[in-house]
Amino acid sequence: MAEKIREKGQLAVSSVFESILVSADFSASEGMEREAHLLGKLFETEDAREGIAAFLRKRKTIFNDK
């Protein structure tokens, strides 16, 4: 499982871990709002554009973590 996680974009992985770590500090609605904010920030990254392009071209992703 760790190997599969390692292959993913590290910006996305770190955002997931951040969401998990702070989830105890928020209500469910606050947690969902925080998650939506993080997701929005991720979609502004080069990695998001790379992930979408790789998916559409059916090729392996090459993440830059930027």
N, C-alpha and C positions, 0 to 999 in steps of 0.2 A: 504494500500500500504506500509506503514511504517513497518508493521509486516512482510510482504514478504521480504522487503529489509533486515530487521534484521536477517532473517534466512539465508541469503547468507554469504559467506566468507567475513569477514571484511577487509581483505587485498584487495580483488577485489573491494569491495564497496568504500573503501578509494581511490583507484586508479581511479575509475570512477569520483568521486568528484574532485580529483586533476585535471584530464583531463578537466572537465567542468570549473573549476575555472581559469585555465591558458589559456583556449582556446582563450580568447579575445586578448591575448598577442602574438599569432602566426598566420601566414598565414595558409590557409587550408592545404598545403603540409607539413608545419612544424608541424601542429597539428597532422596530420596522422603519421608523423615520431615519434612524442612524444608518441602517442597512441601505436604504434607498439613496441616502447622501453618498455613502461610500461607492455604491454602484455607479452613480452619476459621475463621480470623480474618475472611476476606472475607465469609463467609456470615453474620457477625454485623452487617454494615453495612446502612445504609439503601439503598445502591446495590444490594445483593443482593436486598433485598425489592422494590425498584423494577424490577430486571431480570426477576424472576420474574413480577411483576404485569403488566408490559408484554408479556412472552411469552404469558401466559395470555389476555390481552385483545387480543392481536395488534395491538399499537400500538408506536410508536417509544418507546424508553426516554429518560427525562430524568434523567440522573445528577446527583447533588449532590456526589459525591466525599466522602461522610461515612460 
